[in-house]
Amino acid sequence: MIVRADAAAAAPSRPPAATVGAEEPAVRTTKDWQLSLHLVEERDTTRVHAVLDAGGAVLHSDAYARRNPLDDPAPAVGDEFAVGRALIDLGHQLLRAGTRHATGPTEE
């Protein structure tokens, strides 16, 4: 027995043509945020200053990492820890800002 699928039924569904009173399609926007990281290594300490320009709102974070005297020198590891800590802090700042904007002002 040969079963043939109807071409119209197999075609992917498409949204219906625009109708009166229908919502307008979503508009795509593109944004560029700039992240700047300034690292300073001094002996066994790496310090980082991170600046995030989030489309006009500028966030800052300072973080550091210090090598354990028992560990072998590995400056790249200090960079990774210090930058990671600064980025985590920026992430927390963004989440707090988003919460404030979503919930409105609160009494403190």
Order of alpha helices (4+ residues) and beta strands (2+ residues): alpha-beta-beta-beta-alpha
